[in-house]
Amino acid sequence: SKINQERRTRLTQALQAGIRASSSSSADSDGP
């Protein structure tokens, strides 16, 4: 179960990182 929890945490972090990257990339494309 510990491995499952670690995997879930890593998955959530990756998901948040992807959302943050996509939102920041779209904002950057708006700039110069």
C-alpha positions as a printed NumPy array, in Angstrom:
array([[  0.   ,   0.   ,   0.   ],
       [  2.956,   2.293,   0.662],
       [  4.116,   1.936,  -2.936],
       [  0.593,   2.686,  -4.136],
       [  0.484,   5.858,  -2.034],
       [  3.873,   6.97 ,  -3.374],
       [  2.749,   6.326,  -6.927],
       [ -0.462,   8.297,  -6.366],
       [  1.48 ,  11.229,  -4.886],
       [  3.886,  11.195,  -7.81 ],
       [  0.997,  11.043, -10.256],
       [ -0.71 ,  14.023,  -8.599],
       [  2.516,  16.036,  -8.626],
       [  3.06 ,  15.226, -12.295],
       [ -0.513,  16.222, -13.089],
       [ -0.195,  19.547, -11.259],
       [  3.17 ,  20.184, -12.936],
       [  1.62 ,  19.535, -16.346],
       [ -1.292,  21.884, -15.681],
       [  1.081,  24.546, -14.38 ],
       [  3.364,  24.134, -17.405],
       [  0.494,  24.293, -19.895],
       [ -1.016,  27.384, -18.261],
       [  2.366,  29.128, -18.027],
       [  3.223,  28.214, -21.621],
       [ -0.03 ,  29.709, -22.891],
       [  0.64 ,  32.868, -20.884],
       [  4.18 ,  33.064, -22.252],
       [  2.939,  32.678, -25.83 ],
       [  0.811,  35.781, -25.199],
       [  3.913,  37.84 , -24.373],
       [  6.708,  38.999, -26.704]])
